[in-house]
Every structure is written in structure tokens, then in C-alpha cells.
Amino acid sequence: MVVTYNHGLKNGRMIVYNKEGQIVQSTIYKENNEVDEKGNIIEKADNKSDTKDNILIRFKNISYDLEYIKYNEVLSNL
């Protein structure tokens, strides 16, 4: 996972890689807010919460999804 920070805020592109090195997810941030390719805010950061960074939550969701896919493939091969 690669995340760019500037003065403690996420700025730039966040890239999540899987074990094989392939890009699983790519998200753009500007001043800690998630934005689309044109710079429009998709999800505004909640600066009042104790956990200002939701990357861990997203990573857990991606890991869970990948585990589900792996077990689903194993069960379908039985």
C-alpha cells in the first residue's frame, strides 16, 4: 500500500497492491478528502473523529473480499 501525505493530510494517489504486485485499488485524495479524477469531492474527511484515516478499514474490507474469493474458488474445485 502506498499513501502520500503532506503536512499530516492525505494528498495524492493511494494505491493498494495484492501479494502478486497487481493494483487492487487506487484512490485520489486532496487535503484528506477523497476526490474523483476531476477533483470533485466524493467523501469528505471527518476531522472530528479520533481516527482521521479510514485506510485500515478499507484494507480490512479488501482483505476480507480477497479471502472470500479464495475460499469460494477452493470450494468450487471440490
TARAJO-V634843 format. One record per helix or strand. SS is the DSSP state (helix for helix, strand for strand). FROM is the first residue (numbers start at 1). TO is the last residue. Records with the same first field share a line. If there is no record, write none. Layout:
SS: FROM-TO  FROM-TO
//
This chain:
strand: 2-2  5-6  9-10  12-17  23-30  33-35  41-43
helix: 55-77
//
